[in-house]
Amino acid sequence: MPTLSPLRFAVAAGVFFANFNNALLWATYAAVTPTTAEYYACSEYTINLVALVFQIVFIPAAIPSMYAIDHLGLRPSVLVGTWGVTLGAAIRWLAVYAGGGPSVQLALLFTGQIIAAIATPFAFNAPTKVCALWFGDRERLTANTIMSLSVYAGTSTALALAPFIVSQDANNISKLNFVTFAIVFVTGFSSLLVFNKPEFAPSKSAAEVKHAIPFKQGLYSIAANPQFLLIFLSYGLTIGALDSYFTLISDYVTPYGYTEADAGGLGNTTILFGTVSSLILGPILDRTKAHRRVLKVLPIISLLGSIGFYLSVPFLDRRPLLYVSAALIGIGAFCITPIALELGVECTYPVAEGSSAGLLQSAGQAFAVLALLVSNALRGKLDGSLGGAMVWRIAMCAAVVLVVPFYNAKSLRMESEIQGSTVMVTGLETGLETGVPGSLEVSSAGTWIRGSNALGAGLMMQCWCQIKSVLRDRSDQIRSDQMDLFFNLKRNPIFGDFDRINNNNSSDEIENISEASAHNLNQFFSQFLGTYPTQFDVLETPKSYVVHADLPGIKKEHVDISVREGVLTVCGERASEDAKQINITPLMLERVQGRFCRSLRLPSNVDVEDVKASLELGVLSLTIAKKKADEDAVKKILL
């Protein structure tokens, strides 16, 4: 029985306040942009760049933060994230004593922001890791929701505090900088409550062997996962649109007669309704595990709110509709953050949580940069209005609505915990010249990857799976043998155990058969798009299973083989040697190069401790012994 440590709440609080402080510095001037620009004697666009620098610097800083969280531990990462932000806040405040006028203070303002931005991802990417290591499987999403809401709590504090302190008086900006530093400094001491991991693991997945996948290999595996790319795109667009909304909220409304206080009120309405809906939804999803269904509904709500905001803001008499629209934006966008972070882990499991979360957060920052740059480019030349920028936000939200229906990945971590299977990281000897066990790499992408075609192939496959999903819903009207005849697909009985995860749920069985059947269509799409699946043969003998895979032109040291959770994974890479030679001009390149990954579900009667592998003449051969009959024998217990 997993043990839950009472310290998990203290750890979550430390991460909560670290990210609260990040958001407080990021959104300090969002509601008082015109007054801040007056104080620093610069344009409003320059003040918008103070927030934008967080997103720009975050992206390169995310890579070392991912490594730190997964390999150095939560405590050192969160301490760096917390006190780095505190240092940035101190520089912003102390700039008033530097002398030299507004230009010097503005330079120190950007210096403080850059230092804080470098430190931000070290704590910002931590919530998903905290949930994995400290919280049970029935409370992870709720914990992730609360820690993720810290960003909006910090933003809300900035939106409410700044207009109150400044009161449209530019001389009060220095007072605002001092107050934000004081808050960050005091709450920063909560980071001392963060520890790397509890004494006892709270869940089966947390108890597994960690760091089985090297950091670089994990990133390769994620990049080759088209389902993760869908989450990456959906989450990035959502956060980009939401960040631009908060950053530009005063610029959205003040040209139409609203005040800076109205801007703060609208922002806090978005945060209030988004927070309440997230807190209600989190516990529900922890119990129902309906993450995917909810993910497909939330973007529609956010889109409706964005359209309503655009149609209401030019008219002061539509103020109630404007606030309703602000509430819908919060309800639709806020809940996506914890859901996307959890699904990012689920579809890439067992890749370390910090890697998937870090890449998703980087997507959010990258799209936020894009959203702000485009929004400012669409600013009205005469009055500075951002009507075109609001249309741009609507387009981003609409893109999310179009993308999320194609996400249908299995929740691999949830299935692992339900099945209670154990990890076999070192159970498979490759038998190659190196004599080293293959490193772990699990990916649903059973194709060769060449350039940007990987994403195209993945999206085409998702379209196909979505069509099959509709047909599956009518499976009570169409017999399975008629379905097979319709799609002209033949199933070899031996793949019954290899291709599907054992489950008593008949709808899940149909879904698994659909995905396995779609593999044949994937071969057509792959050839059309320039990517090629790795061909496998699976044979059965009385004492073993034999797997043959064609790996032409691949060296032994470039092949990784592993078994985890009963899944056999073969990954490799083929690079062109001709391209590296001097004075050679390619005239035709048809041989595929790059990485591939292919996984097969093993039957329950295999012995992963007895596996032999060889690579000869471009053919990989794996012989996996069956367990002896007495190993699975039923034992009677006498009373």
N, C-alpha and C positions, 0 to 999 in steps of 0.2 A: 504494500500500500504506500503510494507516494506521500512524503511528508512535506507539509507547507510551513515554511519558516515565517514567524511573526515579523522578522526583520524586512520582509519583502515590501511592506508598506513604507518603511523608512527609506529603502533604496529607491522606490518609485517616487517618493517625495523629493529626494535629492535630484533626480533626473527632471522631475516636474519643474522645480524652481530654476534649474540650469537653463531649461528651454524657455521658461517664462522670461528670464533675463535677456536671452537672445532676442526674443520678440519685442521686448520693451525698447531695446536699443534700435532695432530695425524700424519700428513704427513710431518713434518719438515725435517726428514732425509731420506725420501723415495728415493730421487734422488741422495743423497750423502752418501749412506750407507757405502761404503768402507772407505771414508775419515773420517766419524764419528767414525767408529770402530777404526781407527788409533788414533784419538784424545783421546778416552776413554780407549785405550789399551785393547780392548776386541774383540770378534769375531763379524762377520757381523750378525750372528744369534742372538746375544745378542741385537744388535741395532734393529733388526726386532721385538724383544720382547717389545721394547719401544712402538711400535705401537700396538702390540698385547695386551698389558696391558689395552688399552682403551676398546677393545672388552670384555676382561675377566671381568673387574670391572663393565662395563656397565650393564651386565645382572642382578646381584643382586641389583644394584642401580635403575633399571628400575621400580621395584614394588613401592617403596616409591614415585618415581617421577610421576607415573601414578596417585596415590592417590592425590598428591599435585596439579597436574594440574587440575584434575576434581573437587576437593573438597576445596582446598585452594585458587585457582585462578591462572590465568596466570602470574600476576605481581610478586608475591613472588617466583614462580617457575623459571621464567626467570632470576630474579635477582640472585638467588642461582646458576643457571647454568652459568651465565656470569661471576660473580665475583669469583666463585670457580675455573673456568678455568684461570682467571687472576692470582689468587694466585699460581696455579700450574706453570704458565709461569714464574712468578717472582722467584720461587724456582729454576727452571732450570737455569735461568740466574745468580742468586746470588751464585750458586754452585762454580763458578770460583774463588770466593773470600774466599771460606771455607778452602782452604788449604788441605793438606793430600794426594794430588796426584790424579791420575785418578780414583782410586777405590772409594774414597770419593765422587768425582764429579759424578761418575756413580750412586752411591747410591742415591744422591740427585736428579739426573735426574729421576730415577724411582719414587722417592717420589713425585716430582712435577707432573709426569704423572698420578700417582694414584689419587692424589687430584683432578686433572683436570678431570679424568675419572669418579670419583664419581659425580661430578657436571654436567657432560655432558648431561645425559638423562633428566635433569630438563628443559633444553631448547630444546634438540634434539627432544623430543616427542611433542613439542608444536604446530608445524605448522598446523596440522589437527584441533586442538582445536581452533586456531586463525581463520581458515577458517570458522568453524561452527558458531562461535560467532560474527564475525566481517564482513564477506563477504556474498554477495548475492548468490543465487543458480546458477547464470549464470557467476560467477567469482571465484567460490571456487577452481576449479582445477587449474586455472591459478595462483591464489595466492599460492596454495600449491606447484605448480611447481617452482615458483620463490624462495620461502623460502627453498624448498628442494635443489635447485641448489646452495644454499649458501655453502653446504658441498663441492661441487666440485669447487666452486670459491675459497674456502680456500685451497683445495688441489692443485689447479692450481697455486695459489700464492706461495705455498711452493715449488712446483716443479720448478717454474721459478726463485724464489728468492734464494733458497739454492745454486744451482750451481753458480749463479752470485756472491754471497757473498763469498762462500767458495773457489771457483777457485782451487779446488783440493789441498788446503793448510789446513792441519789439525788445524793449529793455529787459523783459522778463524771461527771455530765452536762456540767459545764463542761469537764472534760478531753476528753470526746467532741467537744465543739464545737471545741476547739483542734486536735485531731487531724484532723478533717475539713477545717478551714481550711488546715492545713499541706499536706495532700494536694492540695487544689484549687490552692493557690498554686504548688506545685512542678510539677505536671502542666500547669498553665496555660501554661507557656512553650512547649509544643509547638504552640500556636496560631500562633507566629511562622513555622512551616513551611508554613502554608497560603497558597497563591497563587491568583489568580483563574482562570487557565487556562494550559495548556501552550503551548509555541511551535508545536507541530504537533498538529493534531486527531487523536485516537485512533480515530475512526470517521466514517462518512459523515454520520450525523446531527449529530455534533459539529462537522463542517466547514460545516454549512449556515448561512445567514444567521440571526443571532439577533435577538430582539426584533421580529420581523416583526409580531407581534400586540401591540398596546398592552395594558398591564396590565389595564385595566378590561375591554377586549374579551375578553381571555383568560378572565377570571372569568365573563363572560356565557356564553361558549362552554361552559365546564365546567358551569355551572348548567343548561344546556339539554341536557346529555348524560345520558340515563337510565342508561346503563351505568356511568358514573362515580358516579352516585348509589347504585347497588347496592354498589360498592366502598366508598363513603363510609359507608354504613350497616353493612356487614359489618365493616369495619375498626374503626369507632367502637365497635360493640358488643363486639368482641373485646378491644380495648385497655381499654375501660371496665371490663369484667369482670376483666381481668388486673390492672389498677392497683388496683382495690378489693381483690383477693385479697392483693396485697403490702402494701397500706396497713393492712389489718385482720387480718393473719395471726395476730398475737398475740391479738387479741380473739376470733378464731375458736376458738382451741385452749385458751387458759388457763382459761376457765370449766369445762372438762371434765377438768382435772387435769394438763394438759401445762404445761411450763415455758416461759419466754421463750427458753431455749436450744433447746427443741424447735421453737418458732416459727421461729427462725433456721435450724435444720436443714431444716425443711420448705421454707422459701423457697429455700434454696440447692439443695435437690434439684430443685425446679422449674427453677431457673436452669441447673443443670448439664446436665440432660437436654435442656432446650430449646436450650441453646447447642450441644451436641454434634450434635443432630439438624439444627439450622440449618446448621452448618458442613459436614455431610455433604450436605445437600440442595442448598445453594447452587451448588456446581460442577456437580452433575448437571443442574439446571435451566438453567444457563448453556449447556449443550450440547444438551439435549433440547428446550428451550423449551416444556416442558409445564406452564407456570405455571397455566393455567386448571384443568387436571385436578387438580393437587395442592391448589389453593385449595378445591376442593369436598370434599376428604377430611379436611383438617386440622381443621375445626370439629367434626367427629364425634368425633375423638380427644379434643379439649378438653372436649366435652360429657360423654363417658364419665368423664374424670378428675374433673370437677366433681361428677358424681353419686356417684362412689366416695368422694370426700372427704367429702361430706355424710353418707353412710351409715357412714363409719368413725370420724369425729371424736368422737362421743359415747362411744366404747368404747376404753379404754386397751389392751385385748387385741387390738385391730385395728390396732395401730401399723404393721405391715408393709404392710397394704392402704392405710393412709393415705399412706405414702411412695410407694407405687406410683401412687396417684391424683395425688399432687403431681407426679410425673414425667410422667404423661400430660398434665396441664395445661400443663406446659412444652413438651412435644413438639408439642401441637396449636396452642398460641397463639403461641409464639415465631416460628415459620416464617412466619406470616401477615404479619408486619410488612414484611419486604423484598419479599415477593411482591406485596402490596397496593400498596406504593409504586411498584414497577415497572409493575404493570398500570395504576395511575392515570396514569402517563405514557403508556403504550402506547395507551390508549383515548381520550386527549385530545390526542395528538400532532397538530400541532406547538406546542401551548400550552407555555409555558416550564415547566420541571420544578419550579421553586420554587413555582409557583402550585398545581399539583396536589398536591405533597407537603405544602405548608403547609395546604391545606384538609383533607387526610386527617389530618394530625397534630392539627389543631383538632378534628376529629370525635372523635379518641381522647380528647382532654382534656375535651370537652363531655360525652361519655358517661361518663367517669370521675367527673366532678362529679355527674352524675345517679346513677350507681351508688353512690357514697359517701353521698349524701344519703338515698337510699331505704334503704340498708343501715342507716344510723344510726337512721332512723325505725322500722326493724323490730327494733331492739335490745330484748332482754328487759328488762322494767321492774324485775324483782327481782334477777336474777343478772347482767344485762348480756350474756347469751349472744346469739349472732347466727345461730341456726338459721334464722330467717326470711330473713336476709340471704343465706345460702348458697342457699336456694331461689331467691331473686331472681337470683343469679349463674347458676344452672342455666337459668333462663328466658331470660337474655340469651344464653347459649351456644346454647340451642335455637333462638332467633330467627335466629342466624347460619346454623345448619344449614339453615333453611328458605329463607334469602335467597340464598345463594351459588350454588345450582344455576341461577339465572336469569341469571348473568353469562356472556355468550357473545360479548363484543366482539372484534373483530379487533385484533391487535397491530400498530398502524399504523406505529410506529417500526421494528419488526423487518422488516415488509414493505418499507418504504422502503429499508432498508439492503440487503436481499436483492436488490431490483430495481435498486439503484444509480441511482435517478432523481435528477435535480437539482431544485433549488428555483427556482421562478419566482415571485418575490414581486412584482416590478414589471412583469411581462410583460403585464398586462391593463389597458388604459386604459378607464375607465368610459364616457367620452364624455359625461358629465353636465356640468351647468353649472359645477361646481366644478373640473373638469379635473384632479382628483387621483386617482391610482390607488387602487382600492378596497383597504381594509385587509383583512388575512387573517383569516378566521374559518372553521374547519372544525368541523362538528358533524354527528353522525349523526341528529340530531333534525330531521326534515323537517316539523315541525308548528309551528303558531302556539302560543305559550305564553300561558296565561292562568291566573294564580294557581297553586294547588297541583295543578291538573289535569295539569300537565306530568309530574309524577312518576307519577300514576295511569296516564296514557296510556303512559308508558315501560314501567311494570311489566306492563301488559296485553300490550304488544308482546313483552316478554320471555317471558311465558307462552306466547304463540303460537309464538314462535321455538323454545321448548323442545319443544313438541309436534311441530313440524316436524322438530326434530333427531332425535326418536325415530323418526319415519317415514323420515328420511334413512338411519338405520342399517339399515333394511330395504330400501334402494333396489335391492339385488340381486334382490329378489323382485317388485318393482313397477316396471313400465316407466315411464319419465318421461312418455310421452304419456298413460298412464293417470292419473298423478298430476295432470297439468294438467286432464284431464277431470273428475277427482274434485273439484278445487277450483274448477272453472269459471273458470280464468284463461287469458287470452290474452296472448301475448308478441309485441310488435312486434320484428321482426328488428333494427331499428336500435339497440335498447337492448342488444343483445348486447355491444357494446364499451363502452357508457356505464355499464352497471349493475354489471359485475363486474370484478374485478381479474384480469388474465390469469395463469393458473397451470396448470401441467400436471397437477396433482394432481386426479384426477376427483372425489374426495370434497369437495375445496374448491369445485369447480365446482357440485356439487349444493347445497352450503351457500349459495353466493352466489345461486343461482337461488331457493332457498327464501326467502332474505331479500328478494330483489327481489319475489317473488310475494306475500310477506306485506304489502307496501306497500299493496295494495288493501284488505286487511282493516284496516290501520291507519286508512284513511279512515273506515270504519264506527266504529271505536273512538273516533277523534278527534271525530267529530260527536256521539257519545253522551256523551263526557266534556267537551265544550265546547271542544275544540281542533280546528283545521282545517289540513289540509296545504296547502302552496302548490302550485298546479297548474303543471306544466311541459309544454310541447310541444317536441319535438326533431325538426327537419327536416334533410334532407340535399340539397344541390345538388352539381353537378359540382365546384365549387370551394370549398365551405365547408359548415359545419354551422350551423344557425340554431336558437337557443333562444328560446322565448317563455315568459314567466312572468307570471301575473296578480298584480299588486301594487296592488290598489285602495286609494286613500286614503293612499298612502305618498309622502312628499316625496323629492325626489332626494337631498337631503343626509342622509337616513336610510337610504340603501341602500349596502351594502358588497359589492363584488364582487372576487373574487380567484381565482388559479389557483396551486395548489401540488401538487407530486408528481403532476401530471396530473389533479388533481381541481378542477373548477370549483365554487366556493361562492358562493351568493348569500344575504346576510343583510339583514335590515331591521327596522324598528320602526314601529308605528303607534300613536300615543297619542291619547286622546280629548281634543278641544279643548273639548267641551261641559262636561266635568267641572270644568274650570278656571274657568268663568264663575260669577259670583255670582247668587244667587236662582234657580238652576235645580235642580229636583228630578227625578232620573231616575225615570220610571215604567216603562220597559221598556228593557233593554239587551241586544240580541242581536248587535250587530256586535262581532266579536272584536278585542281590542286586545292589544298587547304585542310581543315580539320573535319572529322566526322565523329559521330557518337551513335551507338545503337544498343538498345537494351532489350532483354528478354526476361519474362517472368519464369522462374524455374519451378518445377513441380515440388511438392512438399517432401518427396522422398529422396531428394538428392543429398549427398554427403559433401558439403563444401570444403571439408578438410582433405578430400581426396580428389584433386583436380590436376590433370596433366595438360600442358599446352606446348605447341610447337608451331613454328612458322617456316614453311618450306615452299619454294617456288610460288610465292605470293599467296599461299593459302594458309590461313590460321586454322589449326585443329585443336579443339578442346574436348577432352574426355572427362566427364563428370560422373563419378561413381554413384550408384544408388546405395541408400542405406540398407543394411542387413535387415532381414525381416523381423528379427527379435528386437530391433531398436524401436520399432513403432508398435510393438505388441501391447495389447491391453493388459494391465496388471490388475488382478483382483485384490481387494482389500478385505481381509477377514475381520469380523467383529469379535 
